């Protein structure tokens, strides 16, 4: 089904929630965990695991940290580099695809344990650079971007968010790639050229979005849709094809 692109006529995310996404005060209420999981479940991520399925862990400043890659190619490159620097360890690990929702659930379980394991997302460096470029174009002095950047657009007379209409539901797409968002903006401009006015791109860390989902009960957060990168979408398609292939 074709999705229609349009600018929302009202601010989909309220001012308080928008502040939360950018790291401001977050109301001490939460959406049900099941709804947070549902928002995250369609985003593939890639862990590095060893024999027995245990994640590869590094110790940094007394914390046990396991990296979770947004890009499968980056995870593979990490292992290839590890094989060169530490062949014994590098030959014992592999890339394990999983869902962002599964990492989130594991992280929730770790919170209740002593010597818990922290998961650190490893962003795509090209998108980190794109995030810094966007912020600099908007006049911000930024040398680094902490976290995994997500890109969203807003504009029009009311500065509403650019939305998609899917299955009778209005959703706000947050993209892992700046280029994907630009395709959406270009599509909107073709469909509704008379309504284009001051479209701007905002960059929000994935970690802030997750924290807001965890700690705010604003029902409009259900309209957020995380759109995986093109690489990840191709990975999902390959998995679906393998699952639908007839068994010999």
C-alpha positions in Angstrom: 0.0 0.0 0.0 1.3 3.4 -1.0 2.0 5.7 1.9 1.1 9.4 1.5 3.4 12.1 2.7 2.1 15.3 4.2 2.9 17.9 6.9 0.9 17.5 10.1 -1.5 20.3 10.7 -0.8 20.2 14.4 2.4 19.6 16.4 2.4 15.8 16.8 4.8 15.8 19.7 3.9 18.3 22.4 6.4 20.9 23.6 7.1 19.0 26.8 7.8 15.8 24.9 9.9 17.6 22.3 12.0 18.9 25.2 12.4 15.4 26.5 13.7 14.1 23.2 16.4 16.8 23.2 17.4 15.9 26.7 15.3 18.2 28.8 13.2 17.2 31.8 11.2 14.1 31.3 7.8 13.5 33.1 8.0 10.8 35.6 5.5 8.6 33.9 5.9 5.9 31.3 4.3 4.2 28.4 3.8 0.5 29.1 6.9 -1.5 28.4 5.1 -3.5 25.7 4.5 -0.3 23.7 8.2 0.7 24.0 9.2 -2.8 22.7 6.7 -2.5 19.8 8.3 0.7 18.7 11.8 -0.8 18.7 11.1 -4.3 17.4 11.4 -3.6 13.6 15.0 -2.2 13.9 17.7 -4.8 13.4 21.0 -4.3 15.2 24.1 -6.4 15.3 25.9 -7.8 18.3 29.3 -9.5 18.5 29.1 -12.7 20.4 31.5 -15.5 21.4 31.1 -19.2 21.9 27.9 -20.0 23.7 26.3 -16.9 22.6 27.7 -14.6 25.2 28.3 -11.0 24.1 31.8 -9.7 23.7 32.5 -7.5 26.7 35.0 -4.8 27.3 35.8 -3.2 30.7 36.0 0.6 30.7 36.3 2.6 33.9 34.9 -0.2 35.9 31.9 -0.8 33.6 31.2 -3.9 31.6 30.2 -2.7 28.1 29.1 -4.6 25.0 28.9 -2.8 21.7 25.8 -3.1 19.6 26.2 -2.0 16.0 23.6 -0.2 13.9 25.4 -1.4 10.8 26.1 -5.1 10.0 29.0 -4.0 7.8 30.5 -2.1 10.7 30.2 -5.2 13.0 31.9 -7.4 10.4 34.7 -4.8 9.9 35.1 -4.7 13.7 35.6 -8.5 13.8 38.0 -8.4 10.9 40.1 -5.8 12.7 40.0 -7.9 15.9 41.2 -10.9 14.0 44.3 -8.9 12.9 45.0 -7.5 16.4 44.0 -10.5 18.4 43.6 -13.6 16.2 42.8 -16.0 19.1 39.9 -13.9 20.2 38.8 -12.7 16.8 38.4 -16.3 15.5 36.0 -17.1 18.4 33.5 -14.3 17.8 30.8 -13.7 15.2 28.1 -11.2 14.3 24.6 -12.0 15.7 21.7 -10.1 14.2 18.9 -9.2 16.7 16.2 -6.7 17.2 16.6 -3.3 19.0 13.7 -4.4 21.2 15.6 -7.5 22.3 18.6 -5.4 23.3 16.2 -3.1 25.1 14.7 -6.0 27.1 18.1 -7.4 27.9 19.2 -3.9 29.2 16.1 -3.7 31.4 16.9 -7.1 32.9 20.5 -6.0 33.5 19.4 -3.0 35.5 18.4 -5.2 38.4 21.7 -7.1 38.6 24.9 -6.4 40.3 27.9 -5.9 37.9 25.4 -5.4 35.2 26.3 -5.2 31.5 25.8 -1.9 29.7 25.0 -1.9 26.0 26.6 0.9 23.9 25.2 1.6 20.5 27.8 2.0 17.7 26.5 4.5 15.1 27.3 4.7 11.4 30.1 7.2 11.2 28.8 8.7 7.9 25.5 9.5 9.6 27.3 11.0 12.6 29.1 13.3 10.2 25.8 14.1 8.6 24.3 14.9 12.0 27.2 17.3 12.7 26.8 18.9 9.3 23.1 19.5 9.9 23.7 21.1 13.3 26.5 23.3 12.0 24.2 24.5 9.2 21.8 25.6 11.9 24.5 27.6 13.6 25.4 25.3 16.4 29.1 24.9 17.4 29.5 21.1 17.5 32.6 19.0 17.5 31.1 15.7 18.2 27.7 14.0 18.3 27.0 11.7 21.2 24.8 8.7 20.4 23.1 7.3 17.3 21.6 10.1 15.2 18.0 10.0 14.0 16.8 12.4 11.4 13.2 13.9 11.3 11.8 16.9 9.3 9.3 19.6 10.2 8.0 22.6 8.4 5.0 24.5 7.1 3.2 27.4 8.7 2.8 25.5 12.0 6.2 23.8 11.9 4.5 20.5 12.0 6.3 17.2 11.6 6.5 15.6 8.2 4.4 12.5 8.5 3.4 9.4 6.6 -0.1 8.1 6.3 -0.1 4.3 6.6 -3.0 2.0 7.2 -5.2 4.9 8.3 -2.6 5.9 10.9 -0.5 9.1 10.9 3.1 8.3 11.8 6.3 10.4 12.2 9.2 8.7 10.6 12.6 9.0 12.4 15.3 7.9 9.9 18.7 6.4 10.7 20.0 7.9 7.5 19.9 11.5 6.4 19.6 10.4 2.8 16.4 8.5 3.5 14.8 11.6 5.1 15.8 13.7 2.0 13.9 11.3 -0.2 10.8 11.8 1.9 11.2 15.6 1.7 11.7 15.4 -2.1 8.6 13.2 -2.4 6.5 15.7 -0.3 7.7 18.6 -2.5 6.5 16.7 -5.6 3.1 15.9 -4.1 2.4 19.2 -2.5 4.6 21.9 -3.9 2.4 24.7 -2.8 2.6 23.8 0.9 6.4 23.6 1.2 7.6 26.3 3.6 10.8 26.3 5.5 11.3 22.6 5.9 14.1 21.9 8.4 15.8 18.8 9.5 16.2 18.0 13.2 18.7 15.5 14.6 17.8 13.6 17.8 19.9 10.8 19.5 18.3 7.4 19.5 19.1 7.1 23.1 17.0 10.2 23.9 14.1 8.8 22.0 14.3 5.5 23.9 14.5 7.4 27.2 11.5 9.4 26.3 9.5 6.3 25.4 10.5 4.8 28.7 9.6 7.8 30.9 6.7 9.6 29.3 3.1 8.5 28.9 2.2 10.9 26.1 0.1 8.8 23.8 1.3 10.7 20.8 4.7 9.0 21.1 3.0 5.9 19.6 3.1 7.8 16.3 6.9 7.6 16.2 8.1 5.1 13.6 11.8 4.2 13.5 12.9 3.6 9.9 16.0 1.3 9.6 18.9 2.2 7.3 18.8 1.0 3.7 21.4 -1.6 4.6 19.3 -2.9 7.4 16.2 -3.0 5.2 18.0 -5.1 2.7 19.1 -7.4 5.5 15.4 -7.7 6.6 14.4 -8.5 3.0 17.0 -11.2 2.8 15.8 -12.8 6.0 12.2 -12.7 4.8 13.2 -14.3 1.5 15.0 -17.1 3.4 12.1 -17.7 5.6 9.6 -17.9 2.7 11.9 -20.1 0.6 10.5 -23.7 0.2 12.2 -26.3 2.3 14.1 -28.8 0.1 
